[in-house]
Amino acid sequence: MDYINDSLHDPKVTEQELDDLLKNIRPDMDIPEGNRDGTPEGLKNSLYPHQIVALTWMKKMEEGTNKGGILADDMGLGKTISTLALMLSRPAKSRPKTNLIIGPLALIRQWEEEIYKKTRASHRLSVFVYHNKKATTDDLLKFDVVLTTYGTIAQELKRLDKFMEENSSRNIDFNDRAIATKFPLLNPRKSIFYRVILDEAQCIKNQHTKTAKACHKLRATHRWCLTGTPMMNGVGELFSLLCFLRIKPYCVWEQFRQSFGVLFGKNGDPKSVAMNRLRALLKAIMLRRKKDSQLDGKPILRLPHKHEEVLYAELSKDERDFYNQLEKKSQVQFSKYLRDGSVGKNYSSILVLLLRLRQACCHPHLNLDVDDTAPISSEDMLELVKSLDANIVARIKESEAFECPICYDAVQSPMFYIPCGHDSCQQCLTQLVDSAAAANLQEGNESDKAKCPVCRGLFDPRKCFTYDAFQKVHMPECVQPSAAEEDETDSSDAGEYGSDDDDDDDEVDRYGDLKDFIVHDEPEYDVKSEDQEGIKKGNKKKRKGKKKQAEIKPSMLKTLRHEASKNRQAFKKYMSYLRKTWLPAAKVSECMNLLKQIYETGEKTIVFSQWTLLLDLLEVAMWHDNYPGKLRRYDGSMSSEQRFDAAKDFRDKNDVKVMLVSLRAGNAGLNLTAASRVVIMDPFWNPYIEMQAVDRAYRIGQKKEVKVYRILTSETVEDRIVELQNRKKEMVEAALDEAESMKIGRLNVNELKFLFNGR
């Protein structure tokens, strides 16, 4: 790690490192059959040819200077089995012998099951699941494989940092069991693993998160990143993976930014020399094949066809009027922000305006669950600033200029955190909050809290304040009066559906991921099979005559929805309320028609949505329409055991025909090849999240033709979302382009050096 912290290392060393790095470039897909390794003796079943190529490549990478790399095969090509083959065919010859595998909670059970099912008893690897257990480093290093979660190692780093700070003045005995059990993965004296494998390695894409820092700190002989999406939003996300892999010289931020900075952001040039340089780097450290890649003149994988179809749900007159009204109101509000020059200050409010439009495309009731009070009002912000500690006020006053501690750019209008008073630029704050929320979600924790990148203290993203607000209170002599200052907020939206309960867990992530508009699951309820299986029974009691539909009340919906997660009775009351206030909607009706048609064919279906309330409404629609099949749920509120059981039922029980899955909980690592039909209810800003979701069904093991249905509404914000999806893919696809990557493999050493050095 000293190397990473040394930004002034010798340029001659850098040149040697580049030479070493470029030696790893090889035309991997052209490895002749005779030069490929076979299936390891310890595996029960033969590897596919492309997996044998992956194994051969991985072994060569471990033997080279990189000591590892990125296996970025398309989702569903078997990265897990290729990695298991590597562990069996290239075990440690001495201590340490342990393979540490880190992944999201949902995948840990899957790894354990794969290791047991796919290996012969004579070669069985000993496995220890380190999650919510106590163990020392010595305990862990007795096993061939240790499985743990990103959340576990992040918490361990937090404990270690605190412990080292509190005990900086004394000698520490790390052999003491009481101490050793606190951080067995990061024990400064003992924790050295043979191989560290990050599954779904995109989880560490933000280098500033505790999770990423903890993974960077791990010590091992070999390091691997497994991910079908090495870059989701742009080139900058690759840096954290390079830090973990210790790929010199690019594990130093200045070197990485100098070489690839031109590719960052929306103005990045996909045709620049830097792009070819990036492709050369990826060729040296990464193996990536797509499902339609060729090997020996044939597709590497012969999966059944996948058909994708867009279905347009026609909004009813009432829905269209509701949407148009909302859109008009949103446009007026946004125009006001533009006119006042206050778009940056009101970014959170703008997010909620967009969120409301997106949800109105799906079902009007979704709008009732939006917490419009989330973006803090100008008055509340001023009150927060008034309550700041005097030392913090003095510190901010003394600052002549601001530099973001995350991207190191100069900042004109920083955002400050409460209570610590540290700051960052708006964009990095957004990414920080998104990464924190995503990490929380992987651990089943729905908190919105994030950690300050400077002091690591917790802060609420809803309660940040601007420099303008600070100046208003503590430096009034610096304030320039403007129309924006006089009339910055408009509370017309807040009163109608707002909630007074600041602690109410809502589905809107107030800052969210501004690149992706990620909306996270909220705590819901423990879905029991008897309710799902009672869809047919419950509907028999439906009214005979026409009864007046009960009108839904926003406050009641919020209260019942919040209570539903607490106990069984509250959940039933909540679902009963949704049934009584049932309102059909175009998208839900389109989905129900589709599910009924699919049921007649006997196929199974996964339905994805970003919003768990929409999944609740789909359950009610299935009850209302007498849907004959049984269903299961899979979402962020469920424990790993519940998720595992739901996936098992869906796979093994013939009468379970539908699984309702929240997009964020079910987009990574989950294997649902029992389904041959996939329905995506709402488009996601990040196209790779959708692709991951589809590949839960379209992967190795799928025997049937797969049909993917995207249900959209025309002439709405969803049209623009699809357009933005396409734009977002351009830069990432350019870097990962297979044809261009193959050309890189054929360049000579001088050409490669020119790409990196310009000489």
C-alpha positions in Angstrom: 0.0 0.0 0.0 3.0 2.3 0.4 3.3 2.4 -3.4 -0.3 3.6 -3.8 0.3 6.4 -1.3 3.5 7.6 -3.0 2.5 9.9 -5.9 6.1 10.9 -6.6 7.4 7.5 -7.6 10.3 7.2 -10.1 9.3 7.6 -13.8 11.8 4.9 -14.7 9.9 2.5 -12.4 6.7 3.5 -14.1 8.1 2.7 -17.5 9.2 -0.8 -16.3 5.8 -1.3 -14.8 4.2 -0.5 -18.1 6.5 -3.0 -19.8 5.5 -5.6 -17.3 1.9 -4.8 -17.7 2.0 -4.9 -21.5 3.6 -8.4 -21.5 0.3 -9.7 -20.2 -1.5 -8.7 -23.4 -2.2 -11.9 -25.4 -4.8 -12.9 -28.0 -6.7 -14.9 -25.4 -9.4 -16.1 -27.6 -6.8 -17.6 -30.0 -5.3 -20.1 -27.5 -5.2 -23.3 -29.6 -7.1 -26.2 -28.3 -3.9 -28.1 -27.7 -2.6 -25.4 -25.4 -5.7 -25.2 -23.3 -5.9 -26.8 -19.9 -8.5 -29.5 -19.3 -11.2 -29.7 -16.7 -9.6 -30.0 -13.2 -9.9 -33.5 -11.7 -11.8 -32.2 -8.8 -14.8 -31.0 -10.8 -17.7 -33.3 -11.3 -18.7 -32.0 -14.7 -16.7 -31.0 -17.7 -16.1 -27.3 -18.3 -17.5 -25.6 -21.4 -14.7 -24.7 -23.9 -14.9 -21.0 -23.1 -14.6 -21.8 -19.4 -11.4 -23.8 -20.2 -10.0 -20.8 -22.0 -10.9 -18.7 -18.9 -9.1 -21.2 -16.7 -6.0 -21.2 -18.9 -6.0 -17.4 -19.0 -6.4 -17.0 -15.2 -3.6 -19.4 -14.5 -1.3 -17.5 -16.9 -2.3 -14.2 -15.2 -1.4 -15.6 -11.8 1.9 -16.7 -13.1 2.6 -13.3 -14.6 3.3 -9.9 -13.0 -0.3 -9.0 -12.5 -0.9 -12.0 -10.1 -4.6 -11.8 -10.9 -7.0 -9.7 -13.0 -10.7 -9.1 -13.9 -12.8 -11.9 -15.2 -15.6 -9.9 -16.8 -17.5 -12.5 -18.9 -21.0 -11.6 -19.7 -23.5 -12.5 -17.0 -24.5 -16.1 -17.1 -21.3 -17.5 -18.7 -20.1 -19.2 -15.5 -17.6 -16.9 -13.8 -18.2 -18.8 -10.6 -17.4 -22.3 -12.0 -14.3 -20.9 -13.9 -13.0 -19.5 -10.6 -13.8 -22.7 -8.7 -11.8 -24.5 -11.4 -8.8 -22.1 -10.8 -9.0 -22.8 -7.0 -8.9 -26.6 -7.7 -6.2 -26.6 -10.4 -3.9 -24.1 -8.8 -3.9 -24.5 -5.0 -1.3 -23.1 -2.7 1.8 -25.1 -2.3 2.4 -23.8 1.2 0.8 -21.5 3.8 -1.3 -19.4 3.4 -3.7 -21.7 1.5 -7.0 -19.8 2.0 -9.1 -18.4 -0.8 -11.1 -15.5 0.6 -14.3 -14.8 -1.4 -16.3 -11.6 -0.8 -19.7 -11.0 -2.3 -23.1 -9.6 -1.6 -25.0 -11.4 1.1 -27.4 -13.1 -1.4 -24.4 -14.8 -3.2 -22.6 -16.3 -0.2 -25.1 -19.2 0.1 -24.9 -19.7 -3.6 -21.1 -20.0 -3.5 -21.3 -22.5 -0.6 -23.8 -24.6 -2.6 -21.8 -24.5 -5.8 -18.6 -25.6 -4.1 -20.4 -28.5 -2.5 -22.4 -29.6 -5.6 -19.7 -29.1 -8.3 -16.7 -30.7 -6.6 -15.9 -34.4 -6.1 -15.8 -35.6 -2.5 -12.1 -36.6 -2.9 -11.2 -33.0 -3.8 -13.8 -31.2 -1.6 -12.7 -27.8 -0.4 -13.2 -27.0 3.3 -15.5 -23.9 3.6 -16.2 -21.5 6.4 -18.9 -18.8 6.1 -17.7 -15.8 8.1 -20.9 -13.7 8.6 -22.3 -12.8 12.0 -19.8 -15.1 13.7 -16.7 -14.7 15.8 -13.4 -16.1 14.5 -9.7 -15.2 14.6 -7.4 -15.0 11.6 -5.9 -18.4 12.7 -9.4 -19.9 12.6 -10.0 -18.6 9.1 -6.6 -19.7 7.7 -7.4 -23.3 8.5 -10.0 -23.4 5.7 -9.5 -23.7 1.9 -12.3 -21.2 1.3 -13.7 -18.4 3.5 -16.9 -16.7 2.4 -17.9 -13.3 3.7 -19.8 -10.2 2.7 -18.9 -6.7 1.7 -20.7 -5.4 4.7 -18.7 -7.6 7.0 -15.3 -6.4 5.8 -16.5 -2.8 5.8 -17.6 -3.1 9.4 -14.2 -4.7 10.3 -12.3 -1.8 8.8 -14.4 0.6 10.9 -13.6 -1.3 14.0 -9.9 -1.5 13.1 -9.6 2.2 12.4 -11.3 3.1 15.7 -9.1 0.5 17.6 -5.9 1.8 16.1 -6.8 5.4 16.9 -7.7 4.6 20.5 -4.5 2.5 21.1 -2.0 4.5 19.0 0.2 5.0 22.0 0.6 1.4 23.2 2.0 -1.8 21.9 -0.8 -4.1 20.7 -0.8 -7.9 21.0 -2.7 -9.0 17.9 -2.5 -12.6 19.1 -4.7 -11.8 22.0 -8.0 -13.6 21.2 -10.2 -10.8 22.4 -8.4 -8.5 19.9 -8.0 -11.0 17.2 -11.7 -11.8 16.9 -12.4 -8.1 16.2 -10.7 -8.1 12.8 -9.7 -11.5 11.5 -9.7 -10.4 7.8 -7.6 -7.3 8.3 -5.3 -8.3 11.2 -2.1 -6.2 10.5 0.1 -9.1 11.7 -1.5 -12.2 10.4 -4.2 -11.7 7.7 -2.5 -12.8 4.5 -4.6 -14.9 2.1 -3.5 -17.0 -0.8 -6.2 -15.6 -3.1 -8.9 -12.9 -2.7 -11.8 -13.0 -5.0 -14.4 -10.2 -5.2 -17.7 -11.4 -6.7 -19.9 -8.7 -8.2 -16.7 -6.5 -7.9 -18.6 -3.4 -9.1 -19.7 -3.1 -5.5 -16.3 -1.4 -4.8 -16.6 1.0 -7.8 -16.5 4.0 -5.5 -13.0 4.1 -4.1 -14.0 6.4 -1.2 -16.4 4.0 0.4 -15.5 2.0 3.5 -16.2 -1.2 1.5 -13.7 -0.3 -1.2 -11.1 0.9 1.3 -11.4 -2.3 3.2 -10.9 -4.5 0.1 -7.9 -2.4 -1.0 -6.4 -3.1 2.4 -6.6 -6.9 2.1 -3.3 -8.7 1.7 -3.0 -11.7 -0.7 -0.7 -13.4 -3.2 -3.4 -13.3 -5.9 -6.4 -11.0 -6.5 -9.4 -11.4 -8.7 -12.4 -9.3 -9.6 -15.5 -11.1 -11.0 -18.0 -8.8 -12.6 -20.2 -8.7 -15.7 -20.2 -4.9 -15.5 -16.7 -3.6 -14.8 -17.9 -0.1 -15.6 -21.6 0.9 -15.3 -21.5 4.6 -15.4 -18.1 5.5 -16.9 -14.3 4.9 -17.0 -13.7 6.4 -13.6 -15.3 3.4 -11.9 -12.4 1.2 -13.1 -9.9 2.9 -10.8 -11.1 1.3 -7.5 -10.7 -2.2 -9.1 -7.2 -1.3 -10.2 -6.4 -0.2 -6.7 -7.6 -3.6 -5.3 -5.7 -5.5 -8.0 -2.5 -3.4 -7.4 -2.1 -2.8 -11.1 0.9 -0.5 -11.4 1.2 2.3 -12.3 -2.6 2.9 -12.6 -3.4 2.2 -9.0 -2.2 5.7 -8.3 -5.0 8.2 -8.9 -2.8 10.9 -10.5 -1.4 8.4 -13.1 -4.9 7.1 -13.8 -6.4 10.5 -14.2 -3.6 11.8 -16.4 -3.9 8.8 -18.7 -7.7 8.5 -18.9 -9.2 11.7 -17.6 -10.2 12.8 -21.0 -12.7 9.9 -21.0 -14.5 11.0 -17.8 -18.0 12.3 -17.7 -20.6 13.1 -20.4 -18.0 14.9 -22.6 -15.7 12.0 -22.8 -14.4 11.2 -26.3 -14.9 7.5 -27.1 -12.6 7.9 -30.2 -9.6 9.4 -28.5 -6.1 8.0 -28.2 -6.9 7.6 -24.5 -9.7 5.1 -25.4 -7.2 2.9 -27.3 -4.9 3.2 -24.3 -7.7 2.1 -22.0 -8.5 -0.9 -24.3 -4.8 -1.9 -24.1 -4.9 -1.7 -20.3 -8.1 -3.8 -20.2 -6.6 -6.3 -22.6 -3.7 -6.7 -20.2 -5.8 -7.3 -17.1 -9.2 -8.5 -18.2 -10.9 -11.3 -20.0 -14.4 -10.5 -21.3 -16.6 -12.6 -23.6 -20.2 -12.0 -24.4 -22.8 -14.7 -25.0 -22.4 -14.3 -28.8 -18.6 -14.3 -28.8 -16.9 -16.8 -31.1 -14.5 -19.6 -30.1 -13.0 -21.9 -32.7 -15.4 -20.4 -35.2 -18.5 -21.2 -33.2 -20.5 -19.3 -30.6 -18.9 -19.9 -27.2 -22.4 -20.7 -25.8 -25.3 -22.1 -27.6 -28.2 -20.7 -25.6 -31.7 -20.7 -26.8 -32.8 -17.5 -28.6 -33.7 -14.5 -26.5 -36.5 -12.3 -27.9 -37.0 -8.8 -26.6 -40.3 -7.0 -27.1 -41.6 -3.6 -26.1 -45.2 -3.4 -25.1 -46.8 0.0 -24.9 -49.5 0.3 -22.2 -52.1 2.9 -23.3 -52.8 5.2 -20.4 -56.5 5.7 -19.6 -58.0 9.2 -20.0 -57.8 9.7 -16.2 -54.2 8.4 -16.1 -53.2 10.6 -19.0 -54.9 13.7 -17.5 -53.1 12.9 -14.2 -49.8 12.5 -15.9 -50.2 15.7 -18.0 -51.2 17.7 -15.0 -48.1 16.4 -13.1 -45.8 17.1 -16.1 -47.1 20.6 -16.5 -46.7 21.3 -12.8 -43.1 19.9 -12.9 -42.2 21.9 -16.0 -43.4 25.1 -14.4 -41.4 24.3 -11.3 -38.3 23.4 -13.2 -38.6 26.6 -15.4 -38.7 28.6 -12.2 -35.4 27.0 -11.0 -33.9 27.7 -14.4 -35.1 31.3 -14.4 -33.7 31.9 -10.9 -30.5 30.1 -11.6 -31.1 27.8 -8.7 -31.1 24.4 -10.4 -28.0 23.2 -8.5 -29.5 24.2 -5.1 -32.8 22.4 -5.9 -31.4 19.3 -7.4 -33.1 17.1 -4.8 -36.4 18.7 -5.5 -35.9 18.2 -9.3 -35.2 14.5 -8.6 -38.5 14.1 -6.8 -40.3 15.9 -9.7 -38.8 13.4 -12.1 -39.5 10.5 -9.8 -43.2 11.4 -9.6 -43.4 11.5 -13.4 -41.8 8.1 -13.7 -44.1 6.6 -11.1 -47.2 8.2 -12.6 -46.5 6.1 -15.7 -46.8 2.9 -13.6 -49.7 3.6 -11.2 -51.2 6.7 -9.6 -50.9 5.3 -6.1 -47.1 5.3 -6.4 -47.2 9.1 -6.2 -49.0 8.9 -2.9 -45.9 7.3 -1.4 -43.4 9.9 -2.4 -42.0 11.9 0.4 -42.0 15.4 -1.0 -40.7 16.8 2.2 -37.4 15.1 1.7 -35.5 17.9 0.0 -34.9 20.3 2.8 -36.6 23.7 2.6 -34.7 26.9 2.6 -36.1 27.9 6.1 -35.1 24.5 7.6 -31.7 24.7 6.0 -31.1 28.1 7.6 -32.2 26.7 11.0 -29.7 23.9 10.6 -26.9 26.4 9.8 -27.8 28.5 12.9 -27.4 25.4 15.1 -23.9 24.6 13.9 -21.1 24.3 16.5 -19.1 27.5 16.9 -15.8 25.7 16.0 -17.3 24.4 12.7 -18.6 27.9 11.9 -15.1 29.3 12.5 -13.5 26.7 10.4 -15.8 27.3 7.4 -15.4 31.0 7.7 -11.6 30.7 7.5 -11.8 28.7 4.3 -10.8 30.9 1.4 -11.4 28.2 -1.2 -13.0 24.7 -1.2 -11.6 21.5 -2.7 -13.7 18.4 -2.9 -12.1 15.6 -0.7 -13.3 13.0 -3.2 -12.5 14.3 -6.7 -10.0 17.0 -5.6 -11.6 19.5 -7.8 -12.1 23.2 -6.8 -15.7 23.7 -5.7 -17.6 27.0 -6.1 -20.8 25.8 -4.3 -19.9 23.0 -1.9 -22.5 21.0 0.0 -21.9 20.7 3.8 -22.8 17.8 6.0 -24.5 17.9 9.4 -23.2 17.7 12.1 -19.5 17.6 11.2 -19.5 20.5 8.8 -17.2 18.9 6.2 -18.0 19.4 2.5 -17.8 18.0 -1.0 -19.1 18.9 -4.4 -22.7 18.1 -5.3 -21.8 15.3 -7.7 -19.5 13.4 -5.3 -22.1 13.8 -2.6 -24.5 12.1 -4.8 -22.2 9.2 -5.6 -21.3 8.9 -1.9 -24.9 8.6 -0.9 -25.7 6.1 -3.7 -22.8 3.9 -2.7 -23.7 4.0 0.9 -27.3 3.1 0.1 -26.3 0.3 -2.2 -23.9 -1.2 0.4 -26.7 -0.9 3.0 -29.1 -2.7 0.6 -26.7 -5.6 0.1 -26.7 -6.1 3.8 -30.5 -5.9 4.1 -30.2 -2.5 5.8 -32.4 0.2 4.3 -30.7 3.2 6.0 -30.3 6.4 4.0 -27.3 7.5 6.2 -23.9 8.0 4.6 -20.4 8.5 6.0 -18.4 11.7 5.7 -15.3 11.0 3.5 -13.2 13.2 5.9 -14.2 12.2 9.4 -16.2 9.0 8.7 -19.1 10.4 10.8 -22.7 9.6 9.8 -24.8 12.2 8.2 -28.3 12.5 6.8 -28.2 13.4 3.0 -31.6 15.2 3.5 -30.0 17.6 6.0 -27.1 19.0 4.1 -26.7 22.8 3.6 -25.2 25.0 0.9 -22.5 27.6 1.2 -25.0 30.2 0.2 -27.2 29.3 3.3 -24.1 29.4 5.5 -23.2 32.9 4.2 -26.7 34.1 4.8 -26.5 33.2 8.5 -22.9 33.7 9.4 -21.4 35.9 6.6 -24.3 38.2 5.6 -21.9 40.8 4.3 -20.9 38.4 1.5 -24.4 37.7 0.3 -25.4 39.0 -3.1 -29.2 39.5 -3.2 -31.0 37.8 -6.1 -34.4 36.7 -7.2 -33.3 33.1 -6.4 -32.5 34.0 -2.8 -35.8 35.9 -2.3 -38.0 33.1 -3.6 -35.9 29.9 -3.5 -38.5 27.4 -2.5 -42.0 26.5 -3.5 -43.9 24.3 -1.0 -46.9 23.8 -3.3 -45.9 20.1 -3.8 -45.0 19.4 -0.2 -48.3 19.7 1.6 -50.5 17.4 -0.4 -48.8 14.1 0.0 -46.0 15.0 2.4 -45.2 13.2 5.6 -44.2 14.7 9.0 -42.3 11.6 9.9 -38.7 12.2 9.1 -37.8 8.6 10.0 -40.3 7.1 7.7 -38.5 4.8 5.3 -39.5 5.7 1.8 -38.6 4.4 -1.5 -37.2 7.7 -2.7 -33.4 8.1 -2.2 -33.4 11.9 -1.8 -30.1 12.4 -3.5 -30.1 8.9 -5.0 -27.5 8.2 -7.7 -27.9 11.3 -9.9 -26.3 9.3 -12.8 -28.7 6.4 -12.4 -31.7 7.7 -10.3 -31.4 4.5 -8.2 -34.5 4.0 -6.0 -33.9 1.6 -3.2 -36.3 -0.9 -1.6 -37.8 0.0 1.7 -38.6 -2.4 4.5 -41.8 -4.3 3.7 -43.0 -7.5 5.1 -42.2 -11.2 5.4 -44.0 -12.6 2.5 -45.7 -15.9 3.5 -46.7 -18.5 1.0 -50.2 -18.8 2.5 -51.0 -15.3 1.3 -49.6 -15.9 -2.1 -51.3 -19.2 -2.4 -54.6 -17.6 -1.3 -54.9 -15.4 -4.3 -57.6 -17.6 -5.7 -59.4 -18.2 -2.4 -59.5 -14.6 -1.3 -61.1 -13.4 -4.5 -64.1 -15.6 -4.0 -65.4 -13.2 -1.5 -65.5 -10.3 -3.9 -68.5 -8.1 -4.0 -71.4 -9.4 -6.1 -73.0 -6.0 -6.7 -71.1 -2.9 -7.7 -69.9 -1.2 -4.6 -68.5 2.3 -4.4 -64.7 2.2 -4.6 -63.0 3.4 -1.3 -60.9 6.4 -1.9 -57.2 6.0 -1.0 -55.8 8.4 1.6 -52.1 9.2 1.3 -51.5 9.4 5.1 -53.3 6.1 5.6 -51.3 4.4 2.9 -48.0 5.7 4.3 -48.9 4.6 7.8 -50.1 1.1 6.9 -47.2 0.6 4.6 -44.7 1.6 7.2 -46.4 -0.6 9.8 -46.7 -3.6 7.5 -43.0 -4.5 8.0 -43.5 -5.0 11.8 -45.8 -8.0 12.1 -48.1 -10.3 10.3 -51.3 -8.7 11.3 -50.1 -5.2 10.2 -49.1 -6.7 6.8 -52.6 -8.2 6.3 -54.2 -4.9 7.2 -52.0 -3.1 4.7 -52.9 -5.6 1.9 -56.5 -5.4 2.8 -56.4 -1.6 2.5 -54.8 -1.9 -1.0 -57.6 -4.3 -2.0 -60.4 -2.0 -0.8 -58.9 1.0 -2.5 -57.9 -1.0 -5.7 -57.5 1.1 -8.8 -56.7 -0.4 -12.1 -53.8 1.1 -14.1 -52.7 0.6 -17.7 -49.3 -0.9 -17.0 -50.7 -3.2 -14.3 -53.5 -4.4 -16.6 -51.0 -5.0 -19.4 -48.8 -7.0 -17.1 -51.8 -9.1 -15.9 -52.9 -9.8 -19.5 -49.4 -11.0 -20.2 -49.1 -13.1 -17.0 -52.4 -14.9 -17.9 -51.2 -15.6 -21.5 -47.9 -17.0 -20.2 -49.7 -19.1 -17.6 -51.6 -20.9 -20.4 -48.2 -21.9 -21.8 -47.0 -23.4 -18.5 -43.9 -21.1 -18.4 -42.6 -19.3 -15.4 -42.2 -15.5 -15.2 -40.0 -13.0 -13.3 -41.5 -9.5 -12.9 -39.0 -6.7 -12.1 -39.8 -3.3 -10.7 -37.8 -0.6 -8.9 -40.7 0.0 -6.6 -41.9 -2.5 -4.1 -45.2 -0.7 -3.8 -45.8 -1.5 -7.5 -45.0 -5.1 -6.7 -47.6 -4.9 -3.8 -50.2 -3.6 -6.3 -49.4 -6.4 -8.7 -50.1 -8.9 -5.9 -53.5 -7.2 -5.4 -54.1 -7.3 -9.1 -53.4 -11.0 -9.2 -55.9 -11.5 -6.3 -58.4 -9.2 -8.1 -58.2 -11.0 -11.4 -58.2 -14.6 -10.0 -54.8 -15.4 -11.3 -54.5 -19.2 -10.9 -50.8 -19.6 -10.2 -48.8 -19.1 -7.0 -46.2 -16.4 -6.6 -43.1 -15.6 -4.5 -41.4 -12.3 -3.6 -37.7 -11.5 -3.7 -36.8 -8.1 -2.3 -34.4 -6.1 -0.1 -36.5 -6.5 3.0 -36.0 -10.3 3.1 -33.2 -12.1 4.9 -30.8 -14.3 2.9 -32.6 -17.4 4.1 -36.0 -16.0 3.0 -34.5 -15.1 -0.4 -32.9 -18.5 -0.8 -36.2 -20.2 0.1 -38.1 -18.1 -2.3 -35.7 -18.8 -5.2 -35.8 -22.5 -4.3 -39.6 -22.6 -4.4 -39.7 -20.8 -7.7 -37.2 -23.3 -9.1 -38.6 -26.5 -7.7 -42.4 -26.1 -7.3 -44.3 -26.4 -10.5 -47.3 -24.4 -9.2 -45.2 -21.4 -8.4 -45.4 -19.5 -11.7 -44.5 -15.9 -10.8 -41.7 -14.2 -8.9 -42.0 -10.5 -8.1 -38.5 -9.1 -7.8 -37.3 -5.7 -6.8 -34.7 -4.6 -9.4 -32.0 -3.7 -6.9 -32.3 -6.9 -4.9 -32.5 -9.2 -7.9 -30.1 -7.8 -10.4 -26.9 -9.4 -9.3 -25.8 -13.0 -9.0 -29.2 -14.6 -8.7 -29.8 -17.7 -10.8 -33.5 -18.0 -11.9 -33.2 -20.2 -15.0 -36.5 -21.8 -14.1 -38.1 -18.7 -15.7 -38.2 -18.3 -19.4 -40.2 -15.1 -19.4 -39.1 -11.8 -17.9 -41.2 -8.7 -17.5 -39.6 -5.3 -16.8 -42.3 -2.9 -15.5 -40.3 0.3 -15.5 -37.2 1.4 -17.3 -34.1 2.1 -15.3 -31.6 4.9 -16.0 -28.7 2.5 -15.9 -29.1 0.0 -18.8 -26.7 -2.5 -17.2 -28.9 -2.9 -14.1 -31.7 -4.0 -16.5 -29.3 -6.3 -18.4 -28.2 -8.0 -15.2 -31.8 -8.5 -14.2 -32.6 -10.2 -17.6 -29.6 -12.4 -17.2 -31.0 -13.9 -14.0 -32.9 -16.1 -16.5 -30.8 -15.9 -19.7 -27.7 -17.8 -18.6 -26.0 -21.2 -18.6 -28.6 -23.7 -17.6 -31.4 -22.1 -19.6 -33.0 -24.7 -21.8 -35.9 -22.8 -23.2 -36.3 -19.8 -25.5 -36.4 -16.6 -23.3 -38.8 -13.8 -24.0 -38.3 -10.4 -22.4 -41.1 -7.9 -22.2 -40.5 -4.2 -21.4 -43.8 -2.4 -20.6 -43.5 1.3 -21.4 -45.9 4.2 -21.9 -45.5 6.4 -24.9 -45.2 10.2 -24.9 -44.0 10.2 -21.3 -40.7 10.6 -19.5 -40.1 6.9 -20.2 -39.2 7.8 -23.8 -36.4 10.0 -22.6 -35.2 7.4 -20.2 -34.7 4.9 -23.0 -32.8 7.5 -25.0 -30.6 8.2 -22.1 -30.0 4.5 -21.6 -28.6 4.3 -25.1 -26.4 7.3 -24.6 -25.0 5.9 -21.4 -24.0 2.6 -23.1 -22.0 4.3 -25.7 -18.9 5.2 -23.7 -18.8 1.9 -21.7 -19.4 -0.2 -24.8 -16.6 1.6 -26.6 -14.1 0.7 -23.9 -15.3 -3.0 -23.9 -15.7 -3.3 -27.6 -14.6 -6.8 -28.5 -13.5 -6.2 -32.1 -11.4 -3.2 -31.0 -10.0 -5.2 -28.1 -8.9 -7.9 -30.5 -7.0 -5.3 -32.6 -5.1 -4.2 -29.4 -3.9 -7.8 -29.0 -2.2 -7.6 -32.4 -0.3 -4.3 -31.9 3.4 -4.6 -31.5 5.2 -3.5 -28.4 6.3 -0.1 -29.8 2.8 0.7 -30.8 1.5 -0.2 -27.4 4.2 1.9 -25.7 3.2 4.8 -28.0 -0.4 4.5 -26.7 0.8 4.8 -23.1 3.7 7.1 -23.4 3.1 9.1 -26.6 6.6 8.3 -27.8 
